[in-house]
């Protein structure tokens, strides 16, 4: 059996909140209170097989981009394991991560902020190769950069330009070429098309699909747009308040969502198909604060299907008979358990 390209187990990322003065207990002997933490990611687990596209979806603030940046070690994980080709990289120091970055590259959300405005495009594309070292001359690296730009639809003349001379879609193509320069096996794409026009989004998504086949890539694709995830993903993971609440194949998730939150997301997505409207679910209230997570199920404060057990026991992400996984007590609720009105 082929080992996964990426394996994440019980990943947690918490950010400290407040400074020294916020922790002083005035009137209580000036003792320091424990520093508060914002729990952005709470025990996320996922695997990506070679050649697979795994999409992380959820509303803004659910932690999906934090998961991506923690896997890429832009953020240091609080706890948990990150394995790339079987190697645990979650605690590697900065220099030891250099060879790992040959396998793992990232495409960022903002195609302009992620490019150095003082560098020519060919130098931007060459930079990861230069960081990795090697025996190629500068001329050979420039030729390789031009060849990569051609792969993403840019010509040799454009290699001498600066990022501000390109459109948003062209800048994202430059970012893709830069990610490909070290021939990675896994690319993390953090909302790579959300800042682009719809027509340009389709071009970039189709380009990424073609490059996956040509370079035998795997993707961790972060998106808040379900239609984008449906277009490119093989499997989809749904996140809410830092928790993974459901994973399934693309077709399975859209055909038969199991978690109430997944059903809410699909109900809210616009569609032109009126022949099968499905069951609409409305939720109440606001997303709880990540500084003070609710007891039990993280979604119970807004879920119209919550019952007593949801308030006291946090559901685990459990595999289902059809190959999906869901973190919801509804799927093992007994007849005696009472629904909350």
C-alpha distance (Angstrom), angle and dihedral (degrees) to the residues before:
residue distance angle dihedral
X1 . . .
X2 3.83 . .
X3 3.82 111.6 .
X4 3.81 116.9 -124.0
X5 3.80 120.5 -96.8
X6 3.80 89.4 -137.1
X7 3.78 129.5 21.6
X8 3.80 120.6 179.4
X9 3.79 120.1 -175.6
X10 3.83 126.8 -172.0
X11 3.80 93.6 -24.7
X12 3.81 114.0 -170.5
X13 3.79 127.4 -176.8
X14 3.80 120.3 -179.3
X15 3.80 126.1 174.9
X16 3.81 121.0 -150.0
X17 3.80 112.9 -120.6
X18 3.81 126.3 -153.2
X19 3.78 131.7 13.1
X20 3.79 136.6 -105.7
X21 3.83 95.6 -72.2
X22 3.80 91.7 51.8
X23 3.80 89.5 59.1
X24 3.82 96.9 53.2
X25 3.81 112.4 111.1
X26 3.81 100.5 -143.1
X27 3.81 111.3 -153.3
X28 3.79 92.7 16.1
X29 3.76 100.4 85.4
X30 3.84 91.9 -76.7
X31 3.77 91.6 -84.0
X32 3.76 118.8 168.6
X33 3.79 114.6 -109.0
X34 3.82 119.2 -143.8
X35 3.78 109.8 -85.7
X36 3.79 113.4 -105.6
X37 3.77 118.6 -119.9
X38 3.78 132.2 -151.5
X39 3.81 106.8 -139.8
X40 3.81 102.3 -146.3
X41 3.83 97.0 163.7
X42 3.79 122.3 28.6
X43 3.80 117.5 -167.6
X44 3.82 99.9 -43.5
X45 3.81 116.6 -179.0
X46 3.80 127.2 -175.4
X47 3.80 142.4 147.1
X48 3.81 131.8 -150.6
X49 3.80 121.0 -159.1
X50 3.83 123.3 -147.9
X51 3.79 110.0 -75.2
X52 3.81 93.3 10.2
X53 3.81 128.3 130.6
X54 3.80 112.3 -145.8
X55 3.81 114.8 -172.1
X56 3.81 124.1 -156.9
X57 3.81 111.5 -154.6
X58 3.79 136.0 177.6
X59 3.77 141.4 113.7
X60 3.80 122.1 -63.0
X61 3.79 112.6 -71.3
X62 3.81 96.3 24.7
X63 3.83 92.6 118.8
X64 3.79 101.7 -107.1
X65 3.83 95.4 126.0
X66 3.80 89.8 45.4
X67 3.80 88.8 55.0
X68 3.81 89.9 51.9
X69 3.80 94.7 48.0
X70 3.81 92.4 45.2
X71 3.80 91.4 52.2
X72 3.82 88.3 50.3
X73 3.85 87.6 49.7
X74 3.80 92.7 -121.4
X75 3.80 82.0 124.2
X76 3.79 120.2 36.6
X77 3.83 112.0 -120.9
X78 3.80 116.7 -117.5
X79 3.81 90.6 -148.0
X80 3.77 141.1 -27.1
X81 3.81 135.5 71.2
X82 3.81 131.5 -75.0
X83 3.79 113.3 -170.4
X84 3.81 123.0 -174.4
X85 3.81 113.3 -170.8
X86 3.81 87.1 -15.4
X87 3.82 95.6 -53.1
X88 3.80 117.8 120.6
X89 3.82 105.1 -130.1
X90 3.80 98.6 166.6
X91 3.82 94.1 103.0
X92 3.81 102.3 29.3
X93 3.83 114.9 129.4
X94 3.80 120.3 -118.7
X95 3.81 98.0 -92.9
X96 3.79 93.4 44.3
X97 3.82 88.4 56.7
X98 3.82 92.2 63.2
X99 3.83 96.5 86.9
X100 3.81 89.5 42.7
X101 3.80 90.1 57.9
X102 3.79 88.6 62.9
X103 3.83 85.5 68.6
X104 3.81 97.0 37.7
X105 3.80 127.8 51.3
X106 3.79 134.4 163.6
X107 3.80 138.2 -138.2
X108 3.80 112.2 -155.7
X109 3.79 131.6 -141.8
X110 3.80 98.4 -120.3
X111 3.82 107.7 57.2
X112 3.81 92.0 -164.2
X113 3.81 103.3 43.1
X114 3.82 90.1 50.0
X115 3.84 93.0 58.8
X116 3.83 124.3 75.1
X117 3.83 105.3 -117.8
X118 3.83 91.1 -153.4
X119 3.81 95.3 57.8
X120 3.77 128.5 80.0
X121 3.76 114.9 -119.9
X122 3.80 94.8 -109.1
X123 3.83 89.8 55.1
X124 3.82 91.1 48.7
X125 3.80 90.6 53.9
X126 3.82 92.6 45.2
X127 3.80 95.7 48.1
X128 3.85 98.5 86.9
X129 3.82 90.2 49.7
X130 3.78 91.2 50.7
X131 3.81 90.3 49.6
X132 3.80 90.4 52.8
X133 3.79 92.8 49.8
X134 3.79 124.7 -142.0
X135 3.77 141.3 154.6
X136 3.79 100.9 -85.1
X137 3.79 116.8 118.8
X138 3.78 121.0 -123.8
X139 3.81 89.9 -105.4
X140 3.80 91.1 53.9
X141 3.78 90.8 48.3
X142 3.80 90.7 51.2
X143 3.80 90.8 51.1
X144 3.79 89.5 49.6
X145 3.80 90.8 49.7
X146 3.81 90.7 52.4
X147 3.82 90.0 49.3
X148 3.82 90.8 51.8
X149 3.78 91.4 48.8
X150 3.79 88.4 53.0
X151 3.81 88.6 53.7
X152 3.81 89.9 58.6
X153 3.82 95.2 43.8
X154 3.82 103.5 -93.7
X155 3.81 125.2 119.5
X156 3.79 133.9 -132.2
X157 3.81 94.3 -101.6
X158 3.81 90.6 57.8
X159 3.81 90.3 56.2
X160 3.82 89.4 77.4
X161 3.80 94.9 54.7
X162 3.80 130.4 93.7
X163 3.84 124.7 -115.3
X164 3.82 94.6 -105.7
X165 3.82 88.9 63.6
X166 3.82 92.2 66.0
X167 3.78 136.1 75.3
X168 3.82 121.8 -114.7
X169 3.79 93.6 -98.0
X170 3.81 92.0 48.7
X171 3.81 90.8 49.6
X172 3.79 90.2 53.7
X173 3.82 88.7 51.2
X174 3.82 87.6 54.8
X175 3.81 89.3 51.6
X176 3.80 90.1 51.2
X177 3.82 91.6 49.5
X178 3.82 89.9 50.5
X179 3.82 90.8 51.4
X180 3.81 90.4 51.1
X181 3.81 94.9 49.8
X182 3.82 95.1 91.2
X183 3.84 93.3 41.4
X184 3.83 96.3 -118.1
X185 3.79 124.8 -167.4
X186 3.83 94.1 -145.9
X187 3.80 129.6 40.7
X188 3.79 122.1 -170.0
X189 3.80 109.0 -151.5
X190 3.80 112.0 -166.0
X191 3.82 107.6 -162.1
X192 3.83 90.2 -43.1
X193 3.82 96.1 175.1
X194 3.81 103.9 30.9
X195 3.84 92.8 97.5
X196 3.83 93.4 50.0
X197 3.79 134.6 86.5
X198 3.80 115.6 -97.0
X199 3.81 94.7 -108.5
X200 3.81 90.9 49.7
X201 3.81 90.2 46.9
X202 3.80 90.2 61.1
X203 3.82 91.4 50.2
X204 3.81 93.1 50.8
X205 3.82 93.0 45.5
X206 3.80 92.0 50.2
X207 3.80 89.8 46.9
X208 3.81 90.7 52.6
X209 3.80 90.9 49.7
X210 3.82 91.4 50.9
X211 3.80 92.1 47.7
X212 3.80 90.5 49.8
X213 3.79 89.9 59.9
X214 3.81 94.5 41.9
X215 3.81 97.8 46.0
X216 3.84 97.4 28.6
X217 3.78 92.4 -121.1
X218 3.77 133.0 171.9
X219 3.81 120.3 -148.7
X220 3.77 136.0 -152.6
X221 3.79 97.3 -160.9
X222 3.82 119.3 -166.6
X223 3.80 117.5 -160.8
X224 3.79 142.0 149.5
X225 3.82 90.0 -158.4
X226 3.81 112.8 90.5
X227 3.81 92.8 -164.0
X228 3.81 90.2 56.9
X229 3.82 90.9 48.7
X230 3.80 90.5 49.0
X231 3.81 90.8 52.1
X232 3.79 98.3 51.9
X233 3.82 111.1 17.6
X234 3.80 131.4 94.5
X235 3.80 92.8 -171.5
X236 3.79 131.2 15.7
X237 3.80 132.9 -152.4
X238 3.80 120.0 -161.3
X239 3.82 119.1 -148.8
X240 3.79 131.4 -164.0
X241 3.81 125.7 179.1
X242 3.81 92.3 -18.0
X243 3.82 95.3 -48.5
X244 3.79 128.7 108.5
X245 3.80 103.9 -127.0
X246 3.82 101.9 174.1
X247 3.81 141.5 6.9
X248 3.79 126.1 -174.0
X249 3.77 143.1 138.9
X250 3.79 113.5 -74.9
X251 3.80 96.7 -107.9
X252 3.79 92.7 42.9
X253 3.80 93.4 50.9
X254 3.79 93.9 50.3
X255 3.79 93.7 42.2
X256 3.82 100.1 43.8
X257 3.83 115.1 10.3
X258 3.81 111.8 -172.2
X259 3.79 107.1 -169.8
X260 3.83 116.9 73.5
X261 3.81 90.3 -130.6
X262 3.81 91.6 54.6
X263 3.78 88.8 51.1
X264 3.81 89.2 50.6
X265 3.81 91.3 52.8
X266 3.80 92.3 49.4
X267 3.81 91.2 45.8
X268 3.81 90.6 53.3
X269 3.82 94.9 48.7
X270 3.83 112.8 100.7
X271 3.80 116.0 -116.8
X272 3.79 137.9 177.9
X273 3.81 92.4 -152.5
X274 3.82 106.6 99.3
X275 3.80 95.5 165.3
X276 3.81 94.0 84.7
X277 3.81 109.7 26.1
X278 3.82 93.2 168.1
X279 3.77 125.5 -160.5
X280 3.78 114.3 -39.8
X281 3.80 117.6 -144.7
X282 3.78 121.7 -160.9
X283 3.79 121.3 -160.7
X284 3.77 130.3 -157.6
X285 3.78 135.4 -144.0
X286 3.80 131.8 14.2
X287 3.80 133.4 -63.8
X288 3.84 108.1 -84.6
X289 3.79 119.8 -115.5
X290 3.80 117.1 -91.4
X291 3.82 86.2 -139.1
X292 3.79 89.9 66.8
X293 3.79 111.7 26.9
X294 3.82 116.5 -162.1
X295 3.78 119.1 -109.4
X296 3.77 118.1 -102.7
X297 3.80 116.2 0.4
X298 3.79 113.2 18.7
X299 3.83 91.0 -139.6
X300 3.80 98.4 45.8
X301 3.83 95.2 97.3
X302 3.81 89.6 64.5
X303 3.80 102.4 26.3
X304 3.83 116.8 109.4
X305 3.83 89.8 -158.1
X306 3.82 97.9 53.6
X307 3.81 120.1 130.5
X308 3.82 136.2 -175.4
X309 3.79 97.3 -76.7
X310 3.82 91.9 55.3
X311 3.83 90.4 68.7
X312 3.81 96.7 54.8
X313 3.81 107.9 31.2
X314 3.78 126.8 52.0
X315 3.82 109.3 -137.8
X316 3.79 118.2 -124.8
X317 3.80 123.1 -137.3
X318 3.81 99.6 -100.3
X319 3.83 126.9 -171.7
X320 3.80 115.4 -115.6
X321 3.79 129.4 -147.2
X322 3.82 92.3 -104.8
X323 3.82 94.1 57.1
X324 3.79 97.0 -98.6
X325 3.80 125.8 111.0
X326 3.80 129.2 -141.6
X327 3.81 136.6 -177.5
X328 3.80 101.4 -147.6
X329 3.82 133.6 113.9
X330 3.81 90.4 -144.6
X331 3.79 88.5 80.2
X332 3.80 93.8 59.2
X333 3.82 100.4 27.3
X334 3.81 116.8 138.1
X335 3.80 122.8 -136.0
X336 3.82 91.1 -111.5
X337 3.82 94.9 59.3
X338 3.81 111.7 100.6
X339 3.80 124.5 -132.4
X340 3.82 115.8 -126.4
X341 3.84 109.2 -115.5
